Amino acid sequence: MKKIIAVFLIVIFLVSLYDKALSNEKMPSLNVPNTYFESALYNLGRIYGIKKNTETLNEYSSLFSSKDTFVLVLMYHNIYTDKKINSYDVSLDDFKKHIEILKRFGFESITLEDLYEFLMFNKRIPKRSVIFTFDDGFKSVVLASMVLKENGFKGATSLITGYIGSTWEVSDQEIQTLLNNGFEISLHSHKLHNIYTKLLKERKYKEIECDIKQSKEYAKNTLHISPIAFTYPQGAYDKSIEEILKKNGFKIGFGLYGKLINRYGDNPLYISRVEISERLNTSNSVKFQKLIEKLIK
């Protein structure tokens, strides 16, 4: 009986939305709804309930991405100018070449919120979208943010909040510089970064959740931001950790590997990324270009 009542209420709700669309033919579609999803639903009612002309169909289509739209998420660590820290690093010269290659092939930056709405609702974004991510919050990300800004790109850095201000990691002040340069913040643990894989194997989810909450509290109380993304430390991921992220208000989870690109319908709590590093030789500009050419064929 409860199921029947629930279905009945849903039907009433949908009919009310449909009637609203019919009674507001002259209302400007993109200015009335409050959210992207409401815009899509509102226009859907207008198309099928009012008129089926080219103008309205084009208006509706403009809300959504075409089938060949994708998001490439690149994973960097440290960008060095002189001495590198480890084999995950990429030289500044190579990094600049990557940017030029992406510009040449028509890639454009999008925000993390854009990424989420594209994966969930097929929000219209550039056909060739790219997100630069930088794990661990190395100080060099400040330089990287400036180079990206000069070239019309943005990015996101994944912070280990318990290490902020240490020898290699950015300080609170440098984080503000990143934000001013159009960068976004993804959380990457508080102090347990190096043992997430171990904790996952031992199924110590309470310790993992406690660490995630501590990183979020630091972001809120010290940095005065509320990141919507979390980057899985060491790629440690399973459905239980995904549920922890949902419970704590995260919309996006960055993984280590998976597919080369992300498309509409993919899970926003496991975003596939491509590692760019010297250890994989993906930082080499020739190989980087071949990778990009492979994606757009």
KAFENCOR-V173624 format. One record per residue. RES is the residue in three letters. PHI is phi in degrees with one decimal (999 if undefined). NEAR is the number of other ideal C-beta (glycine too) atoms within 12 Angstrom. D_FIRST is the distance of its C-alpha to the first C-alpha in Angstrom with 2 decimals. Layout:
res->(RES,RES)
phi->(PHI,PHI)
near->(NEAR,NEAR)
d_first->(D_FIRST,D_FIRST)
This chain:
res->(MET,LYS,LYS,ILE,ILE,ALA,VAL,PHE,LEU,ILE,VAL,ILE,PHE,LEU,VAL,SER,LEU,TYR,ASP,LYS,ALA,LEU,SER,ASN,GLU,LYS,MET,PRO,SER,LEU,ASN,VAL,PRO,ASN,THR,TYR,PHE,GLU,SER,ALA,LEU,TYR,ASN,LEU,GLY,ARG,ILE,TYR,GLY,ILE,LYS,LYS,ASN,THR,GLU,THR,LEU,ASN,GLU,TYR,SER,SER,LEU,PHE,SER,SER,LYS,ASP,THR,PHE,VAL,LEU,VAL,LEU,MET,TYR,HIS,ASN,ILE,TYR,THR,ASP,LYS,LYS,ILE,ASN,SER,TYR,ASP,VAL,SER,LEU,ASP,ASP,PHE,LYS,LYS,HIS,ILE,GLU,ILE,LEU,LYS,ARG,PHE,GLY,PHE,GLU,SER,ILE,THR,LEU,GLU,ASP,LEU,TYR,GLU,PHE,LEU,MET,PHE,ASN,LYS,ARG,ILE,PRO,LYS,ARG,SER,VAL,ILE,PHE,THR,PHE,ASP,ASP,GLY,PHE,LYS,SER,VAL,VAL,LEU,ALA,SER,MET,VAL,LEU,LYS,GLU,ASN,GLY,PHE,LYS,GLY,ALA,THR,SER,LEU,ILE,THR,GLY,TYR,ILE,GLY,SER,THR,TRP,GLU,VAL,SER,ASP,GLN,GLU,ILE,GLN,THR,LEU,LEU,ASN,ASN,GLY,PHE,GLU,ILE,SER,LEU,HIS,SER,HIS,LYS,LEU,HIS,ASN,ILE,TYR,THR,LYS,LEU,LEU,LYS,GLU,ARG,LYS,TYR,LYS,GLU,ILE,GLU,CYS,ASP,ILE,LYS,GLN,SER,LYS,GLU,TYR,ALA,LYS,ASN,THR,LEU,HIS,ILE,SER,PRO,ILE,ALA,PHE,THR,TYR,PRO,GLN,GLY,ALA,TYR,ASP,LYS,SER,ILE,GLU,GLU,ILE,LEU,LYS,LYS,ASN,GLY,PHE,LYS,ILE,GLY,PHE,GLY,LEU,TYR,GLY,LYS,LEU,ILE,ASN,ARG,TYR,GLY,ASP,ASN,PRO,LEU,TYR,ILE,SER,ARG,VAL,GLU,ILE,SER,GLU,ARG,LEU,ASN,THR,SER,ASN,SER,VAL,LYS,PHE,GLN,LYS,LEU,ILE,GLU,LYS,LEU,ILE,LYS)
phi->(999,-61.4,-63.6,-63.8,-63.0,-62.2,-62.2,-61.7,-65.7,-63.5,-60.9,-61.1,-60.9,-65.8,-63.7,-63.8,-65.5,-62.6,-63.7,-62.1,-64.5,-64.8,-84.2,-128.8,-58.8,-88.1,-73.1,-67.8,-59.6,-83.2,-99.6,-82.2,-67.8,-92.4,-126.1,-59.9,-63.8,-64.3,-60.1,-63.7,-66.2,-61.1,-68.4,-61.3,-63.4,-65.0,-65.9,-87.5,-105.9,-120.9,-146.9,-120.4,-94.5,-61.6,-59.9,-69.4,-63.3,-66.4,-62.4,-68.2,-62.1,-66.8,-79.4,-120.1,-82.6,-75.6,-64.1,-90.7,-76.0,-148.8,-121.8,-97.2,-112.0,-96.6,-113.1,-112.1,-123.1,-94.0,-106.4,-107.7,-107.4,-130.1,-105.2,-88.4,-87.6,-156.8,-75.0,-79.7,-72.3,-136.2,-72.0,-61.4,-60.5,-64.8,-58.9,-63.7,-66.3,-60.0,-61.8,-63.3,-63.5,-64.3,-63.2,-63.1,-93.8,80.0,-80.4,-133.8,-78.3,-133.8,-85.6,-67.0,-66.1,-59.3,-58.9,-61.6,-69.2,-67.7,-65.3,-85.5,-122.5,62.5,-53.4,-69.3,-135.7,-55.4,-56.1,-115.0,-100.6,-138.2,-126.7,-87.5,-118.2,-128.7,-80.0,81.6,66.0,-62.6,-57.7,-65.7,-67.4,-63.6,-62.6,-59.9,-64.5,-67.8,-63.4,-63.8,-60.1,-61.3,-106.0,79.4,-112.7,-124.3,-164.3,-143.8,-115.6,-99.5,-98.2,-92.8,-61.9,-72.4,-106.8,-58.2,87.4,-79.7,-53.4,-98.6,-92.8,-63.8,-93.9,-58.3,-65.6,-67.8,-64.1,-63.4,-62.6,-59.8,-62.3,-66.2,-87.4,86.1,-79.9,-113.1,-114.3,-114.2,-85.4,-139.4,104.0,-107.0,-131.6,-104.8,-48.1,-77.3,-124.1,-61.4,-61.1,-64.4,-62.3,-66.0,-60.6,-88.6,56.2,-91.8,-70.6,-65.2,-67.5,-63.4,-64.3,-60.8,-65.7,-63.5,-63.8,-64.3,-66.3,-68.9,-65.1,-62.8,-60.0,-73.0,-83.5,-103.0,-92.6,60.9,-134.5,-128.7,-59.6,-97.9,-119.8,-132.9,-104.8,-63.1,-62.9,59.6,72.0,-67.0,-147.2,-155.8,-64.5,-66.9,-67.5,-59.1,-64.8,-62.0,-62.8,-57.9,-60.0,-101.2,85.5,-86.8,-101.9,-128.8,-127.6,-90.7,-93.6,-94.7,-128.2,133.3,-82.1,-74.0,-134.1,-116.7,-125.8,-52.5,98.8,-71.0,-71.4,-68.4,-93.2,-145.0,-86.3,-75.4,-130.0,-108.5,-74.1,-110.3,-157.2,-75.4,-66.5,-97.2,64.3,-80.2,-78.6,-58.9,-62.2,-66.5,-70.1,-62.3,-64.6,-62.4,-61.2,-64.4,-62.1,-64.8,-68.9,-96.6,-70.1)
near->(7,8,9,10,11,12,13,14,14,14,14,14,15,18,16,16,26,22,16,24,32,21,17,21,20,13,19,14,29,20,13,21,24,11,17,24,20,21,29,30,28,36,36,29,31,35,27,18,23,27,19,13,13,11,16,24,19,15,24,29,19,18,32,25,31,18,12,15,30,34,44,41,48,44,39,45,40,36,41,29,19,13,10,23,22,16,17,26,32,44,26,25,18,31,41,26,25,41,36,22,32,36,21,18,26,16,34,24,34,35,28,42,26,33,45,33,30,38,35,24,26,27,29,25,35,28,24,27,38,43,48,46,45,47,45,38,45,37,31,35,43,30,32,45,38,26,32,38,23,17,28,18,33,35,43,48,50,49,46,37,42,27,27,35,21,19,12,24,32,36,23,24,16,31,32,20,22,39,28,15,27,25,39,40,43,47,46,47,41,31,23,30,34,19,20,35,22,17,29,26,14,14,14,21,24,16,24,40,28,20,35,43,27,25,43,34,22,31,38,19,15,23,30,15,28,23,38,32,42,50,48,41,39,27,26,36,30,23,15,20,37,29,18,32,38,21,18,30,19,35,29,43,45,47,37,30,19,23,19,24,33,39,29,27,15,27,25,35,34,31,45,33,40,36,32,41,34,26,17,22,18,29,37,23,25,16,22,35,22,17,28,33,15,15,30,23,11)
d_first->(0.00,3.82,5.40,5.16,6.37,8.70,10.03,10.64,12.54,14.47,15.54,16.77,18.63,20.33,21.30,22.83,24.85,26.00,27.09,28.90,30.80,31.78,33.10,35.22,37.29,40.42,38.98,40.45,37.64,38.86,39.56,36.36,33.64,33.94,33.09,33.94,30.37,29.95,33.23,32.09,28.84,30.82,33.47,31.07,29.83,33.48,34.53,32.04,31.63,35.20,38.02,38.80,42.28,44.00,44.21,40.47,39.77,42.45,41.02,37.64,39.33,41.41,38.40,37.93,40.17,41.59,40.80,44.08,43.46,43.56,44.24,47.01,46.87,50.24,50.77,54.10,55.47,58.98,61.14,64.76,68.02,70.47,69.33,65.97,63.96,62.60,61.75,58.48,60.62,61.48,64.71,64.68,66.65,64.07,61.24,62.98,63.40,59.66,59.03,61.59,60.09,56.60,58.06,60.00,56.91,54.97,52.55,51.13,49.53,45.98,44.31,41.72,39.15,40.14,39.64,36.12,35.08,36.80,35.01,31.57,31.88,35.16,36.97,40.41,43.09,46.57,46.54,48.56,47.26,48.61,47.91,50.73,49.60,52.05,51.09,52.42,53.82,57.45,59.94,60.82,57.50,59.10,61.74,59.16,57.19,60.40,61.20,57.72,57.87,61.26,59.76,56.65,54.22,51.98,50.57,48.74,50.08,48.25,49.44,49.87,49.81,51.70,54.61,54.97,58.64,59.96,62.76,60.90,57.82,57.56,58.00,55.86,58.42,58.31,54.53,55.02,57.45,54.84,52.33,55.08,55.69,52.12,50.93,47.49,46.73,44.56,44.40,45.75,45.47,47.43,49.86,48.35,48.81,51.17,49.04,45.56,45.94,47.00,44.14,41.65,43.24,43.04,39.42,40.45,37.61,38.09,41.66,40.65,38.07,40.66,43.20,40.88,40.08,43.82,44.60,42.03,43.45,46.94,45.96,44.42,47.08,50.21,49.68,47.33,45.05,41.45,41.55,38.48,39.96,40.81,43.24,42.67,45.90,47.68,44.74,42.80,39.21,36.11,32.36,32.52,35.13,33.15,30.24,32.88,34.02,30.57,30.13,33.52,33.07,34.94,34.13,36.85,38.28,41.67,42.46,45.86,45.70,43.52,43.88,46.72,44.58,41.09,39.10,35.94,32.89,34.73,33.38,34.77,34.78,37.28,39.89,42.62,46.15,49.64,52.15,55.45,58.15,61.62,60.47,58.52,61.16,58.50,60.45,63.29,63.31,64.06,61.16,58.89,59.75,59.12,55.65,54.93,56.40,54.16,51.04,51.90,52.98)
